[in-house]
Amino acid sequence: MSLPTDIILPFADGEYKFALLLPQQIELEKTCGYIDAAGNQRRKGAIELYADLIAGVAVIEGEVVCNPHLGRASAFDCREVIRLGLIGGGKGEVNGAEVNVSAIRAKSLVETYVDTAPIVERWTLALAILRAAVEGYDPPKKAAPAKAPAAKPPRKPRSA
């Protein structure tokens, strides 16, 4: 059984579902491509992009640490992963209400909350989204609600 490839994360003004489905993966590969030495447009494959995003990132004592000296991610690549992940996810929750995420809303959210954020924040968010698409994501299990303690039998009155 494979893991889900979407992930729900706190973002912007609420919580949003991010998913890089095949149409978004294809667009990501096109938009994050590059011009080679001969002047030809080349695609940057999703796995190559994942390698670029994960380079320079480590988890130390449970905390994500980014080392820009080892990083290969570009600000544009991070932005596109987030934008396309929002489009693929298609929904979010803001103030307890479900919202739909269209391409227009995704662009607006990215312009407002991503373009102005520190690069490391964009980098780690993009990595979480792309990692879910590449490796799958196993959300933490919700704790079972605690059982109420058993009712104590009524006390018998003391005899004098």
N, C-alpha and C positions, 0 to 999 in steps of 0.2 A: 504494500500500500504506500503510495507516495504522499508526501506532505503537501499541504496547501501552499500556493505560491503568492498569496496575497497577505497583506499585513495591515493591521489597524494601529495607527500611531497618533499620539498627540501632535497636532500641527496647527499653526496659525490660530484661528479662533475657535478650535474645537478638536475633535478626533476625526481622522479621515482614513478611509480604506485606500490602500495603494496596491496596484496590481500592474505588472508589465506582461500583458497577454501578447500573443503573437503579433497582432497589428502594431502594438506599441513597441515591441522588440524590433520589428522591421523598421519603423520610423526612427527609433533610437539609433540603430546601426547606420541609417542614412544621414541623420542630422549630426551625429558625432564622428562622421568620417573625416577624412583629411585629403589634401592634395599631395600626391607623391612627387618625387624629384622630376618625373617626366611631365608633370602638370595634369595627371589623370586623377579624377575623383575616386577615392578608395573608401570602402565601408570600414567601419571599426566594429568588429563583431562583438556581440554581447559578452562573450567570455573574455575577450581582450579588454573590453571596458571594465568588466568586473576585476580583472587583474590590476588594472590601473587604479581603480578605486580602493582595493584592499591593500595595495602597496603603501607601506608607511603607517598602517593601523595595527595596533596590538591591544590586547585586553590584559591589563595588569591589575591584579587584586580586584577583579570584577569591574574595573572601570575601563572604558574605551579611551585609549590614548592615541593621538595622531601625531606623527612625526613628519612635519612638512619637508624635512631634508630628504626623506625617503619616498615621499608621496609622488605619484604620477598623475593624479586626477586633475582635470581642468575644471575651472569654475563653470564653464559652459556644459561640460559633461554632467556635472552634478545637477545643474539647473534642469537639464533635459530629462534626466532620470526622474526627478521629482515631478515635473510637469506631466510627463507621460504616465507616471505612476498614478497621479491623481485622476487622469482621464480614464485609465484602465480600471481603477477602483470604482469610479463613478458615483461615490456617495460619501457622506460624512455625517457627523452629528455635532450640531452647534446649539448650546444652551438647551440640551435635551430634545431638540427637534432634528429629524432627519433632513438632510439637504442633498440635492442632486448635484453632481459635479460634471458639468459639460466642459468642452474644450475652452470655451470663453471664461468660465468660472475658474478653471485650472490656471489659465494664463494670468488672470487677475490675482489669484492667491499667490502665485509665484512672484509676480511683480511687487506685490505688497509685502510678503513675508520672507521670500527667499533672496531676492535681489539685494535686499538691505541687510541681510544677516551676515555675520562673520563667515568666512569661507569654511572654517572647521565645522560649523553647524551644518552647512549645506553638505559638506563632505560626508559626515556621519549619517545624516538622514538619507542621502542618496545611496550610501553603502547598505543601509538596512533594507531599503526597498529592493535594490538589485540583488542583494544576497538572498532575500526571500524568493525572488524569481529564479535564481540559479540553483540554490540548494534546497529550497522549500523552507517553510517556517512552521514550527510546532509551538503553538501558543501555550503559555503556562496554563496548567490546569487550575480551575477555580477551586478553592478550598470548599469542602462540603460544609454546609451549615452545621454549627454546633448543635448537638442534641440538648434539649432542655433536661435539667436534672430530674430524676424520678421524684414524684411527689412523695413526701414523707407521710407515713400513716399518722393519723391524729394521735396526739398524746392522750394517754389515759390519765384521768385526774388522780392525784395522790390521795391515798386513804389516810385518815388521821389516826 
